[in-house]
Structure formats: C-alpha cells, structure tokens
Amino acid sequence: MATYVIGFPRIGEQRELKKALEAYWSGKISQDELKQTASDLRKRHWTYQKNAGIDMISVNDFSFYDNMLDMTVMLNAVPEKYKDIDNCMDRYFAMARGNANHKAMEMTKWFNTNYHYIVPELDIDMDFKANIDKIVLEYNEAKELGIEPKVNLIGPITYVKLSKIVNGDEKAIIEKLVPVYKEIIAKLKELNPNVTIQMDEPYFVTNPTKEDLELLEKVYNELASDANIYVATYFEHSNEANEVLAKTPIKGMFLDFVHGSENSIKALVDAGKEVGIGIVNGRNVWVNDIEKSAAFVKGLTEAVESDKVHVGSSCSLLHVPYTLKYETKMDEDIKSWISYALEKLDEIRVINKLVKNEELSEYDKEVLEGNKIAIATRKTSSKIHDPIVQDRVSNLTEKDKHRSMPFEERIKLQHENLKYPILPTTTIGSFPQTPELRKLRRDFKNGLISEEDYKAQIKEMIKDLVKFQEEIGLDVLVHGEFERNDMVEYFGEQLNGVAFSQNGWVQSYGSRCVKPPLIYGDVSRPKDMTVEWITYAQSLTEKPMKGMLTGPVTMLNWSFVRDDQPKRTTAYQMAIAIRDEVEALEAAGIKVIQVDEAALREGYPLRNEKRGEYEDWAITSFRITTSSVKPETQIHTHMCYSEFSDIMDAIEDMDADVISIENARSDNSLLKIFKERGYKGEIGPGVYDIHSPRIPSKEEIVEQIEAILEVLPAEKVWINPDCGLKTRKWEEVKPSLKNMVDATIEVRKKLQ
C-alpha cells in the first residue's frame, strides 16, 4: 500500500514562479534565470513530498503556464500561426499570452474549477510527433534527489475532447495521436523500463457516450500493453470508465472519493487492478477527518490485497495553497480547522498508516491528536452559527426571487432614464492595479498611513479615471476598483463568517494567483461595502456610474466554502448579504449595478443528473441578490471563459438586463448561441482580449464590432473589453480603450 498525490502546486509557496515569470516577461531577468527558479522550485516541492512520506511523486505536473499547453508542445500540435517564432520559450508564451504580432490561444476553465487552461487548436493535418525534453529534464532532476517519480501526462482522449478542432474530427485525431503517445511511452521507458505513468483522463467523469467508452478501451489496450499506466480521474465518479478500463492492460486507476463518492472499484478489483483511493480533498482546505477516512478506506478495500490499494489526494493539490506555516495572523481556531497542501501530505501519510495498522511516529500521533481536536471544536464553535442569518434565509419568499416588472417593459424605462446611445460603450469594471497602488493599500493595511490619507489618494485615482473615461467618450463609467485587492477577497473581508489568509495563494492561470476567502460560518453584511466609493465617483460625472459587486455564486465558487452544511444554504446567506448592498447603492442614487457572476458556469456539476439542483440554487441566489430593485435600475452581470450552449436556460432565468461576456478569443462563436436562442436581454461581447499585452488597433476593433453585428442586432449590443483591466498596464489600457471608443463611433456613423 503506497501513498500518492495526483499533482503538486507549482507557483511557489511565496509565489516565486509568479514573480520570476513576470520579471522575465518585462525583460528584467534572462531565460536562464527563469529556468533556474523553476528548477529550484521543482526540487523543493519533490523534497517536501519525499520527506512527508509520499511514495508516488509526480514529474511533469510542473508548468511555466499550463499543462495542456505543455502537452500541445510535447505533441508538436503548435498552430501554424506561431511557427514564425524561432525561440521555443517565446513561442510558448505567445500561445499563452499573445504578443505584439500574435493573438493568444483561447483560454477556458478546467472542468468546474477556477483554474484556466490554454485550449489546443487541433488540425488532422498537423505533423504530430513526440518531444519529451521537458520530462527528461525533470525526471533526471528528481532522480538526483533519490526519487523514482511517476510521470504525469494528459491522456489522449481528454486532451482532444478539451480541444478546439479546426479541421478533422475528434476520433480521427485521437487515432492519429495514439502512435505519438506510444512513442512518448517508449522514450520514457528508456529512462526507466518500469517507469510509472499517470494518464489523466478526467473527461470520463462527464457522462461519456458509448462511443467514448469504446474508444477508451481501444486506446488503452494499445497504450498499456507494455507499460505501467495508471489512469487518473477526478472531480466526480467515473464508473462507466472504471468498468471499461478494468478490461484493459492498465496497471490501475486513481479515483476521487471526495467528489466522486459513488465511485465503484468492484470491476477493477475483480480484474486484479490496483486502485488509488483519493480521500484527501485536493480542492478545499478543511481538515480531513483522519480516523473517519481511514475507516472508510478499510471498509472499501477489506477484501483487496494491501499491495493493490493506495491512499492519496482526490485530485492535484494545485487547487489549494501551499502551507499554513506562514499564516501567523489567522484566528487560531479557524487555522486549526484548515489544511493546505503540505498539511494534506501529513493527512495522507497518517491515513495510510492507520489503514495498514502501522505504528505511528510521535509526530504522526501529534498530527492525529490535533486532527481529533479540530474536528470536535469545529462542530461546536460559536463562531460558526448566527441565528439572525439563519432566520433571514428561512423567511425568504417567492417575491424575493423575482423582478417586479418583465424585462420587455423595464428595459424601455431604463433607456428613457439612462439615455445611452446605440452600441453603448463601457468596461467590465476594474482598471490597472499598479505596484504603487498595491503599495498604497498595503501601507494602509499595515498602519503606515492614515485612513484619511489613504482615502484621499484613492479618490484622486478615481477622479483621474473618471476624467479619462469622459475624455475618450465612454458612455457608462466605472470607478476603477482601486480600493479592491480582488473581486472576491475585497467583499469577503467585509462579511461576517468569512476569514482570510496571509499567504493562501492559488494559481488561476499563468502567473495570476488568487487568495480565496475561507467561508467558515454564517454569512452577513455588517455595513456598506462599496457605497462611499461608488457615490463619490458618481458625483464627478453626469454619465451613469456602475455600481460594481461580485455575485453570490461567484463568491462561493471562488472561495473555500464550509463543508458542514449544504452549499445552497451558504449561497442564500451570501445572496442576502449582497442584496443589502444592492439596495444601499440604489438608495444612494446609483442607476446601473453590475453583479458579476463570472464563475457561474464553473460551478456546474460534471454529471448531468446533478445539474438541476445546482442551477436551482445558483440562479435563485442571483435573483435574491438583484430582484428587489426598481424597474428603472439596470442590472448587469458578467461571465467569462464559459461554454454557454448548455446553460442558456439558466442564463435567461437570471433575468439580468445586460450581460457582458468573454468573446475576443472565441471568434464570435458564443454569440451565435445567444442569437439561436433569441436571448431577450442586451449583450456586451468582449471586442478585445485583455489577457494579452497587445494593443488592438481601431481598425481591428471596427472589424470585430461589424462581425458581432452580423450575428446580433445593434440595438441589443454593448461594446466593452472581454474582462476587467486590473492585470494590464496603463500604457496598454489607455490606447486600447480609446481605439475601442473610436471604433464604436465609426460603426455608429455607418448605422445612421
């Protein structure tokens, strides 16, 4: 019986990789210096795992940007448009981020997580071939540390199913890739004839078809015929695939028993396969009940030979922060209820020892005893329960969940009231978060400057931004969110029942990290959160100023949510808290309020049979938040990097007046879905990609707007970037927005 983790975080416990990447992109360090930082981090992370007693440690879970992009390079599936870039690293980052001459590849969410991957663009005529230089480098580094690692690969079916097919069909491309995967396996066996390979096939937790399963059996009969392959699935159960793979020569499977508790191992056990029991949650931070987990594993595997069973993480630990050792300011009770990546390694080891009835070391005994205390105190703590909040949820009525007037009637009132032109221009909300701004917030938080001085400087920034927006001619303005560190963290810091970490960073994409709130108790809003800033900004202009809020579902999906009550209950608590802020903004004279639900799509269960329940409470939560306003108050929402085709009913049920969406990387394909459905609301498709450092020209944006108008009627269209601008620099933002407004004016003239 061995211990394993599916994968480990790579950004660095002090975000060392993030800092090195951004220094490299800005020309402050060399490529060699970036590679050295990466090497140092890999060795440190492998050593952590080795010292914690993890037996099966991965290589190739590390990435400079994204593992799917790494797989694209490994398979030589690089689109032709990037092949004019000679330097491999520059080409890699151009695909990920774009550059002056190249648009970035499309980016979307990894299943139902907040991690983004770079979507491969596959053509059946591509010259696929194997390149395992990256793996060889990492494998040899691990060997030098005395580690015989397993090698992580994205499996061929998941890789293709999550790709964009520009020519050919999925099955044909998979069949063309299988020989390339076989070549990769052969090269890995040159490193070690008995090398262990982890093939990630999480696609098979998403209601696979009969044809999918037939292809799965065919592919792994070929790939596993002479290799030690473990297939990993996660985020749900994969029972259909489990039964099929039991018939193939794979060595075993790693399964998720946290989010896929329905997983069955019978077929695998009957076939003599090894089974990894993923019992330690790789997606949330609450401590594992070690004794309960050990009992579960024992009960599940009591008839299985011990050497056929392994204990590990439910998925990659990429989705949780590194370690609690830097959390010196967190409430000690709350901290005792939490486990980050390094602490989860201890949980895996101790569970494994309890299952094997192995003697615990003194340190293991301390871990177990601390775990017992944490489990007991969390159940009884007075910090968790608030009767007033619970009563407000219990007293919700149907009236709380619906606008007082149908959209078709209230949109007319909004047009009369707001008087915006055809193709109104706006932004999604945030503006650049410069180092100087971050220092200002940090100095205020650390007591180095007074609240009066802090507010004065923030208001000066807002004043400058309002002036800039008016100068370039934007129609609906924003205040820039300069007071906010993160769209979720900012609100969470002001809510009861929510805690924060000092160093709980998690990778979202590339160098972008977020610090998710810890929703540990009943949620309420003790005071106004945004009203002062928004009303100050509105006082500077006659144009409409948007109130900017994060929606309840996004708050949950981008937080570590308590696991001791149904998510529905926590969502309704959050919705009521944010509704209080919506009502306060409206009372203060704000006529346009944006409630972002950027993460609505990613929260969807991966199994069709579980979607209805999620949609019910998620959409109801949004409507609780927004339905109490007057018909004249315009409600906007924003969603990004989502597949909308299968959730259009839910989007319509949200009953927002205006929805803005990521569109710039999607060639307007998303808009056709809105047209086909006859979506009644107004839509703001992103006209340029804010995740790329390039500045789009006026002519380019004119073409984009005209392409949008081929799909949607002009009277329904808003013009905006595809997401917030906080990650960009002012020297990129200002000309890009000016070009956007100038392009809109030109198109308006053509419409007259």
SULWOFEN-V167984 format. One record per residue. RES is the residue in one small letter. SS is DSSP state (@ for helix, = for strand, . for the rest). NEAR is the number of other ideal C-beta (glycine too) atoms within 12 Angstrom. Layout:
res = [RES & RES]
ss = [SS & SS]
near = [NEAR & NEAR]
//
This chain:
res = [m & a & t & y & v & i & g & f & p & r & i & g & e & q & r & e & l & k & k & a & l & e & a & y & w & s & g & k & i & s & q & d & e & l & k & q & t & a & s & d & l & r & k & r & h & w & t & y & q & k & n & a & g & i & d & m & i & s & v & n & d & f & s & f & y & d & n & m & l & d & m & t & v & m & l & n & a & v & p & e & k & y & k & d & i & d & n & c & m & d & r & y & f & a & m & a & r & g & n & a & n & h & k & a & m & e & m & t & k & w & f & n & t & n & y & h & y & i & v & p & e & l & d & i & d & m & d & f & k & a & n & i & d & k & i & v & l & e & y & n & e & a & k & e & l & g & i & e & p & k & v & n & l & i & g & p & i & t & y & v & k & l & s & k & i & v & n & g & d & e & k & a & i & i & e & k & l & v & p & v & y & k & e & i & i & a & k & l & k & e & l & n & p & n & v & t & i & q & m & d & e & p & y & f & v & t & n & p & t & k & e & d & l & e & l & l & e & k & v & y & n & e & l & a & s & d & a & n & i & y & v & a & t & y & f & e & h & s & n & e & a & n & e & v & l & a & k & t & p & i & k & g & m & f & l & d & f & v & h & g & s & e & n & s & i & k & a & l & v & d & a & g & k & e & v & g & i & g & i & v & n & g & r & n & v & w & v & n & d & i & e & k & s & a & a & f & v & k & g & l & t & e & a & v & e & s & d & k & v & h & v & g & s & s & c & s & l & l & h & v & p & y & t & l & k & y & e & t & k & m & d & e & d & i & k & s & w & i & s & y & a & l & e & k & l & d & e & i & r & v & i & n & k & l & v & k & n & e & e & l & s & e & y & d & k & e & v & l & e & g & n & k & i & a & i & a & t & r & k & t & s & s & k & i & h & d & p & i & v & q & d & r & v & s & n & l & t & e & k & d & k & h & r & s & m & p & f & e & e & r & i & k & l & q & h & e & n & l & k & y & p & i & l & p & t & t & t & i & g & s & f & p & q & t & p & e & l & r & k & l & r & r & d & f & k & n & g & l & i & s & e & e & d & y & k & a & q & i & k & e & m & i & k & d & l & v & k & f & q & e & e & i & g & l & d & v & l & v & h & g & e & f & e & r & n & d & m & v & e & y & f & g & e & q & l & n & g & v & a & f & s & q & n & g & w & v & q & s & y & g & s & r & c & v & k & p & p & l & i & y & g & d & v & s & r & p & k & d & m & t & v & e & w & i & t & y & a & q & s & l & t & e & k & p & m & k & g & m & l & t & g & p & v & t & m & l & n & w & s & f & v & r & d & d & q & p & k & r & t & t & a & y & q & m & a & i & a & i & r & d & e & v & e & a & l & e & a & a & g & i & k & v & i & q & v & d & e & a & a & l & r & e & g & y & p & l & r & n & e & k & r & g & e & y & e & d & w & a & i & t & s & f & r & i & t & t & s & s & v & k & p & e & t & q & i & h & t & h & m & c & y & s & e & f & s & d & i & m & d & a & i & e & d & m & d & a & d & v & i & s & i & e & n & a & r & s & d & n & s & l & l & k & i & f & k & e & r & g & y & k & g & e & i & g & p & g & v & y & d & i & h & s & p & r & i & p & s & k & e & e & i & v & e & q & i & e & a & i & l & e & v & l & p & a & e & k & v & w & i & n & p & d & c & g & l & k & t & r & k & w & e & e & v & k & p & s & l & k & n & m & v & d & a & t & i & e & v & r & k & k & l & q]
ss = [. & = & = & = & . & . & . & . & . & . & . & . & . & . & . & @ & @ & @ & @ & @ & @ & @ & @ & @ & @ & . & . & . & . & . & @ & @ & @ & @ & @ & @ & @ & @ & @ & @ & @ & @ & @ & @ & @ & @ & @ & @ & @ & @ & @ & . & . & . & . & = & . & = & = & . & . & . & . & . & . & . & @ & @ & @ & @ & @ & @ & @ & @ & . & . & . & . & . & @ & @ & @ & . & . & . & . & . & @ & @ & @ & @ & @ & @ & @ & @ & @ & @ & . & = & . & . & = & . & . & . & . & = & = & = & . & . & . & . & . & . & = & = & = & . & . & = & = & = & . & . & . & . & . & . & . & . & . & @ & @ & @ & @ & @ & @ & @ & @ & @ & @ & @ & @ & . & . & . & . & . & = & = & = & = & = & . & @ & @ & @ & @ & @ & @ & . & . & = & = & = & = & . & . & @ & @ & @ & @ & @ & @ & @ & @ & @ & @ & @ & @ & @ & @ & @ & @ & @ & @ & @ & @ & @ & @ & . & . & . & . & = & = & = & = & = & . & @ & @ & @ & @ & . & . & . & . & @ & @ & @ & @ & @ & @ & @ & @ & @ & @ & @ & @ & @ & @ & . & . & . & . & = & = & = & = & = & . & . & . & . & . & . & @ & @ & @ & @ & @ & @ & @ & . & . & . & . & . & . & = & = & = & = & = & . & . & . & . & . & . & . & . & . & @ & @ & @ & @ & @ & . & . & . & = & = & = & = & = & = & = & . & . & . & . & . & = & . & . & . & @ & @ & @ & @ & @ & @ & @ & @ & @ & @ & @ & @ & . & . & . & . & @ & @ & @ & = & = & = & = & = & . & . & . & @ & @ & @ & . & . & . & . & @ & @ & @ & . & . & . & . & . & @ & @ & @ & @ & @ & . & = & . & . & @ & @ & @ & @ & @ & @ & @ & @ & @ & @ & @ & @ & @ & @ & @ & . & . & . & . & . & . & @ & @ & @ & @ & @ & @ & @ & @ & @ & @ & @ & @ & @ & @ & @ & @ & @ & @ & @ & . & . & . & . & . & . & @ & @ & @ & @ & @ & @ & @ & @ & . & . & . & @ & @ & @ & @ & . & . & . & . & . & @ & @ & @ & @ & @ & @ & @ & @ & @ & @ & @ & @ & . & . & . & . & . & . & = & . & . & . & . & = & . & . & . & . & @ & @ & @ & @ & @ & @ & @ & @ & @ & @ & @ & . & . & . & . & . & @ & @ & @ & @ & @ & @ & @ & @ & @ & @ & @ & @ & @ & @ & @ & @ & @ & @ & @ & @ & @ & @ & . & . & . & . & = & . & . & = & . & . & . & . & . & . & . & . & @ & @ & @ & @ & . & . & = & = & = & = & = & . & . & . & . & . & . & = & = & = & = & . & . & = & = & = & . & . & . & = & = & = & = & = & = & = & = & . & . & . & . & . & @ & @ & @ & @ & @ & @ & @ & @ & . & . & . & . & . & . & = & = & = & = & = & = & . & @ & @ & @ & @ & @ & @ & . & . & = & = & . & . & . & . & . & @ & @ & @ & @ & @ & @ & @ & @ & @ & @ & @ & @ & @ & @ & @ & @ & @ & @ & @ & @ & @ & . & . & . & . & = & = & = & = & = & . & . & . & . & @ & @ & @ & . & . & . & . & @ & @ & @ & @ & @ & @ & @ & @ & @ & @ & @ & @ & @ & @ & @ & @ & @ & @ & @ & . & . & . & . & . & . & . & = & = & = & = & = & = & . & . & . & . & . & . & . & . & @ & @ & @ & @ & @ & @ & @ & . & . & . & = & = & = & = & . & . & . & . & . & . & . & @ & @ & @ & @ & @ & @ & @ & @ & @ & . & . & . & . & = & = & = & = & = & . & . & . & . & . & . & . & . & . & . & . & @ & @ & @ & @ & @ & @ & @ & @ & @ & @ & @ & @ & . & . & . & . & @ & @ & @ & = & = & = & = & . & . & . & . & . & . & . & . & . & @ & @ & @ & @ & @ & @ & @ & @ & @ & @ & @ & @ & @ & @ & @ & @ & @ & @ & @ & @ & @ & @ & .]
near = [32 & 31 & 38 & 48 & 50 & 48 & 45 & 49 & 44 & 46 & 42 & 32 & 32 & 23 & 29 & 30 & 37 & 33 & 24 & 31 & 37 & 27 & 20 & 30 & 30 & 15 & 11 & 13 & 20 & 14 & 22 & 13 & 19 & 32 & 25 & 19 & 31 & 33 & 28 & 23 & 35 & 40 & 28 & 28 & 43 & 36 & 23 & 32 & 40 & 25 & 19 & 33 & 30 & 38 & 27 & 43 & 46 & 44 & 44 & 41 & 43 & 42 & 43 & 38 & 42 & 40 & 42 & 42 & 41 & 36 & 42 & 38 & 37 & 37 & 35 & 29 & 42 & 34 & 32 & 19 & 20 & 32 & 19 & 15 & 22 & 10 & 14 & 22 & 25 & 25 & 29 & 35 & 34 & 33 & 41 & 44 & 40 & 35 & 24 & 16 & 17 & 27 & 30 & 37 & 43 & 39 & 40 & 34 & 35 & 36 & 37 & 33 & 36 & 38 & 42 & 40 & 39 & 45 & 37 & 42 & 31 & 35 & 25 & 22 & 16 & 28 & 17 & 35 & 21 & 29 & 25 & 34 & 18 & 36 & 38 & 25 & 22 & 37 & 35 & 22 & 30 & 36 & 20 & 18 & 24 & 14 & 30 & 26 & 42 & 47 & 41 & 45 & 44 & 44 & 43 & 44 & 44 & 41 & 41 & 42 & 35 & 37 & 38 & 31 & 24 & 23 & 18 & 22 & 19 & 28 & 24 & 20 & 32 & 38 & 23 & 29 & 43 & 32 & 20 & 32 & 39 & 29 & 22 & 41 & 35 & 21 & 27 & 37 & 22 & 16 & 28 & 25 & 14 & 16 & 35 & 40 & 44 & 44 & 45 & 44 & 48 & 46 & 39 & 44 & 40 & 34 & 23 & 33 & 19 & 12 & 16 & 28 & 28 & 20 & 35 & 42 & 28 & 24 & 41 & 40 & 22 & 26 & 39 & 34 & 19 & 20 & 34 & 29 & 43 & 42 & 49 & 50 & 46 & 47 & 43 & 39 & 35 & 46 & 29 & 30 & 45 & 41 & 27 & 33 & 44 & 33 & 23 & 34 & 23 & 41 & 36 & 42 & 54 & 53 & 52 & 40 & 39 & 34 & 34 & 37 & 20 & 20 & 36 & 23 & 39 & 18 & 24 & 38 & 26 & 17 & 24 & 19 & 36 & 36 & 47 & 48 & 43 & 51 & 47 & 50 & 40 & 43 & 41 & 37 & 42 & 35 & 41 & 45 & 31 & 38 & 25 & 20 & 36 & 33 & 17 & 26 & 38 & 25 & 18 & 28 & 32 & 15 & 15 & 27 & 15 & 21 & 16 & 24 & 37 & 43 & 47 & 55 & 53 & 43 & 46 & 44 & 47 & 41 & 43 & 46 & 42 & 41 & 33 & 33 & 20 & 22 & 30 & 12 & 17 & 25 & 22 & 19 & 22 & 33 & 32 & 27 & 40 & 40 & 41 & 42 & 47 & 34 & 37 & 52 & 41 & 37 & 49 & 48 & 40 & 42 & 43 & 40 & 29 & 32 & 33 & 23 & 12 & 19 & 11 & 25 & 15 & 10 & 17 & 25 & 18 & 15 & 33 & 29 & 19 & 28 & 36 & 22 & 22 & 30 & 27 & 18 & 22 & 28 & 20 & 15 & 25 & 13 & 24 & 32 & 25 & 25 & 13 & 20 & 31 & 23 & 16 & 26 & 33 & 15 & 14 & 29 & 14 & 10 & 13 & 25 & 27 & 23 & 34 & 20 & 20 & 16 & 28 & 17 & 17 & 31 & 29 & 18 & 24 & 34 & 25 & 15 & 20 & 32 & 17 & 33 & 27 & 26 & 42 & 38 & 40 & 44 & 48 & 47 & 45 & 35 & 40 & 30 & 31 & 21 & 15 & 16 & 30 & 19 & 17 & 27 & 29 & 18 & 18 & 24 & 19 & 13 & 11 & 14 & 19 & 12 & 16 & 11 & 16 & 25 & 21 & 17 & 24 & 30 & 27 & 20 & 33 & 35 & 24 & 24 & 38 & 33 & 19 & 29 & 36 & 22 & 17 & 28 & 26 & 38 & 34 & 44 & 45 & 48 & 42 & 41 & 39 & 38 & 38 & 36 & 29 & 36 & 42 & 41 & 33 & 34 & 41 & 40 & 29 & 32 & 39 & 28 & 37 & 39 & 36 & 35 & 37 & 26 & 26 & 40 & 38 & 42 & 43 & 36 & 39 & 35 & 34 & 33 & 36 & 39 & 36 & 39 & 41 & 43 & 42 & 40 & 33 & 33 & 45 & 33 & 37 & 18 & 15 & 24 & 31 & 39 & 30 & 26 & 38 & 43 & 25 & 29 & 43 & 30 & 21 & 26 & 27 & 14 & 29 & 37 & 42 & 49 & 45 & 45 & 52 & 48 & 46 & 53 & 46 & 43 & 50 & 45 & 40 & 39 & 45 & 40 & 39 & 36 & 30 & 24 & 24 & 18 & 30 & 27 & 32 & 40 & 43 & 39 & 45 & 53 & 46 & 40 & 44 & 46 & 37 & 34 & 43 & 43 & 28 & 27 & 41 & 28 & 21 & 25 & 23 & 42 & 37 & 43 & 47 & 51 & 50 & 46 & 47 & 41 & 38 & 44 & 39 & 35 & 43 & 32 & 29 & 33 & 27 & 18 & 14 & 25 & 25 & 17 & 20 & 31 & 31 & 24 & 34 & 42 & 38 & 34 & 45 & 47 & 41 & 42 & 48 & 45 & 36 & 31 & 38 & 25 & 27 & 27 & 38 & 45 & 44 & 45 & 45 & 47 & 46 & 46 & 38 & 38 & 29 & 34 & 19 & 18 & 33 & 28 & 18 & 35 & 34 & 23 & 26 & 43 & 35 & 44 & 43 & 44 & 49 & 43 & 49 & 39 & 44 & 44 & 37 & 35 & 24 & 30 & 26 & 40 & 35 & 23 & 28 & 33 & 24 & 15 & 22 & 13 & 33 & 26 & 36 & 40 & 43 & 48 & 49 & 44 & 49 & 45 & 39 & 42 & 38 & 35 & 30 & 26 & 29 & 34 & 20 & 26 & 16 & 23 & 38 & 29 & 22 & 38 & 44 & 26 & 25 & 41 & 29 & 18 & 27 & 34 & 20 & 25 & 20 & 30 & 44 & 44 & 50 & 49 & 46 & 42 & 39 & 36 & 37 & 33 & 33 & 34 & 23 & 24 & 13 & 27 & 34 & 25 & 23 & 38 & 41 & 25 & 33 & 45 & 38 & 27 & 34 & 41 & 28 & 22 & 32 & 27 & 14 & 16 & 18 & 11]
//
